[in-house]
Structures are given as C-alpha cells and as structure tokens.
Amino acid sequence: MDLGVIIAAFDALLQGLIQQWGLLGVFIAAIIANATIFFPMPLDIMVFSIGALSKDAGFALAAGIFAGMGAAIGEMTAYIFGLIGISAVERAKHREYEQLGGITKKLNHKGFVFIAIAALTPFPFDLVGIAAGVIKYDPKKFFIACLAGKLARYILIVFGGFLSLGAVKAFFLLG
C-alpha cells in the first residue's frame, strides 16, 4: 500500500475523531498519532486548525492540553519498543538506529531536560523514546518529561493558530 494513502487514511481518522468527539477526540487522535513509530501523522496541523477556528481561548487551551496529554501517552510506545530489546531496535530503520548512540549519551547526562526539550521540538521523538527504553530510563520520569514537552508544544501550536487567524483578519481588515 502507498504511504500517501496510509497517511491520508490516518488523517481522515484523526479529523473524524476530533469532529465527532471534540476534546476527547483530540485526546484519542493525539494518542494514535504519537503511538506510531517512525510514521509521522499530521496532528500538528489539526491542532493548529483547532486553534485557528476556536472563538474561545479557554477551549483552545483545553485542546492544547488534551493533545499534549494524549501525545505523551502515545509516545510511551517508543519507550516500550526500546524496552523490548536492542535486537528489535536493530531491525528498525538503520539510519534511526545509528542515531541512538548520541541520544543515549544525552539521556544519561541530562535525561529529564533533554526529553522535555526533545518532546517540544519537531525532532523525531520516537528515537528518544526508544533510547530511553533501551537504557531503562525511569518510565515515570520519561513520561513526566515527555508530558511537559508535549503540553508546551501543543499549547504553543494551538495558540499559534488561535492568534494567527485574528492577525490575518486584522491585516486584511476583515474583522
């Protein structure tokens, strides 16, 4: 099956969850989008759109929080994948496996801060989760650091959407 077709199908699934279930749909969509290992899902665009279409800053904030919580839960799959063992990791994409060495060094040195910052960025976070699992980094600390980074990420994205639509309307004198 074509990768584009798969991504489009997941995109439709995530949009349907959000439209039908509201904030619970955002939460579930975030879990699904972040539970995929080495397979990016378009959650950022959807969260940005929710912010842009929201008329209420409180709802936008709630959407960012629900997306962040769901994303942190979904990222635990990469951690578990790393716990399963290095042999499973070796069978993963070779390029990603080679990057684990540098990530492991950073986790051992400044684990919590590194995880939180990595979760905040568009960096392929699955590599961090796998490396944390391989070195058996404390799962509670991993989850809390991941949660902190993902909450910050999705609150920034949702408010980027929330504030940008108003700026565009003001620029074009539409509202």
C-alpha positions in Angstrom: 0.0 0.0 0.0 1.2 3.5 -0.8 2.5 5.6 2.1 0.5 8.6 0.9 -2.7 6.6 1.0 -2.0 5.4 4.5 -1.3 8.9 5.8 -4.5 10.2 4.1 -6.5 7.4 5.8 -5.0 8.2 9.2 -5.6 11.9 8.6 -9.3 11.2 7.9 -9.5 9.1 11.0 -7.9 11.8 13.2 -10.2 14.5 11.8 -13.3 12.3 12.3 -12.3 11.7 15.9 -11.9 15.4 16.6 -15.1 16.5 14.8 -17.3 13.8 16.4 -15.8 13.7 19.9 -14.5 17.2 20.5 -11.8 17.3 23.2 -12.0 13.6 23.8 -11.4 13.1 20.1 -8.4 15.4 20.3 -7.0 13.3 23.1 -7.6 10.0 21.3 -6.2 11.4 18.0 -3.1 12.5 19.8 -2.6 9.1 21.3 -3.0 7.4 17.9 -0.8 10.0 16.1 2.1 9.6 18.6 1.8 5.8 19.1 3.1 5.2 15.5 6.8 4.6 15.5 8.8 6.2 12.6 5.5 7.1 10.9 4.5 10.8 11.2 0.9 11.7 11.5 -0.5 15.3 10.8 -1.6 16.1 14.3 0.2 19.5 14.5 -1.8 20.8 11.5 -5.0 19.7 13.1 -4.2 21.2 16.5 -3.2 24.5 14.7 -6.5 24.4 12.9 -8.5 23.9 16.1 -6.8 27.0 17.5 -7.5 29.0 14.3 -11.2 28.0 14.3 -11.7 28.4 18.0 -13.5 31.5 19.2 -12.7 30.9 22.8 -9.1 31.0 24.3 -10.2 28.6 27.1 -11.3 26.0 24.5 -8.1 26.4 22.6 -6.1 25.9 25.8 -8.1 22.8 26.7 -7.4 21.4 23.2 -3.7 22.0 23.6 -3.7 20.3 27.0 -5.7 17.3 25.7 -3.4 17.0 22.7 -0.3 17.2 24.9 -1.6 14.5 27.3 -2.6 12.2 24.5 0.7 12.7 22.7 2.7 11.8 25.9 0.7 8.6 26.3 1.2 7.7 22.7 4.9 8.3 22.9 5.2 5.5 25.5 5.0 3.0 22.6 8.5 4.0 21.5 9.7 3.7 25.1 8.2 0.2 25.3 9.7 -0.7 21.9 13.2 0.2 23.4 12.5 -1.9 26.5 11.7 -4.9 24.3 15.3 -5.0 23.4 18.1 -3.9 21.3 17.6 -6.7 18.7 14.1 -5.2 17.9 15.7 -1.8 17.6 18.4 -3.1 15.3 15.6 -4.4 12.9 14.2 -0.8 12.7 15.4 1.6 10.1 19.2 1.6 10.0 19.6 5.3 10.0 17.5 5.8 13.1 19.3 3.0 14.9 22.7 4.8 14.2 21.3 8.0 15.8 20.5 6.1 19.1 24.1 6.3 20.3 24.2 10.1 20.5 20.7 10.2 22.0 21.7 7.7 24.7 24.7 9.8 25.8 22.4 12.8 26.2 19.8 10.8 28.1 22.5 9.6 30.6 23.8 13.1 31.1 20.8 15.4 31.2 17.8 13.0 30.8 14.8 14.8 32.0 15.6 18.2 30.4 16.7 16.5 27.2 13.5 14.5 27.0 11.3 17.6 27.7 13.1 19.7 25.1 13.0 16.9 22.5 9.3 16.4 23.1 8.8 20.2 22.5 10.5 20.2 19.1 9.6 18.6 15.8 12.6 16.3 16.2 11.6 12.6 15.5 10.9 11.9 19.2 10.5 8.2 18.7 14.3 7.9 18.7 14.4 9.5 22.2 11.7 7.1 23.5 13.5 4.0 22.1 16.8 5.1 23.5 15.2 5.8 26.9 13.7 2.3 26.9 17.0 0.7 25.8 18.9 2.2 28.7 15.9 1.5 31.0 15.5 5.2 31.9 12.9 5.6 34.7 9.5 5.3 32.9 7.8 7.8 35.3 10.5 10.4 34.7 10.3 9.7 31.0 6.5 10.2 30.9 6.6 13.3 33.0 9.3 14.9 30.9 7.5 13.9 27.8 4.3 15.3 29.1 5.9 18.6 30.0 7.4 18.9 26.5 4.2 17.8 24.6 2.0 20.1 26.7 4.2 23.1 25.9 4.4 22.0 22.2 0.6 21.7 21.6 -0.3 24.7 23.7 2.1 26.8 21.6 0.7 25.3 18.4 -3.0 25.7 19.3 -2.4 29.3 20.4 -0.3 29.9 17.2 -3.5 29.0 15.3 -5.7 31.0 17.7 -3.7 34.2 17.4 -2.8 33.9 13.8 -6.3 33.9 12.4 -7.0 37.2 14.2 -3.8 38.7 12.9 -4.6 37.7 9.3 -8.2 39.1 9.6 -6.8 42.4 11.1 -4.1 42.6 8.3 -6.8 42.3 5.6 -9.3 44.5 7.5 -11.8 41.6 7.8 -12.7 41.9 11.4 
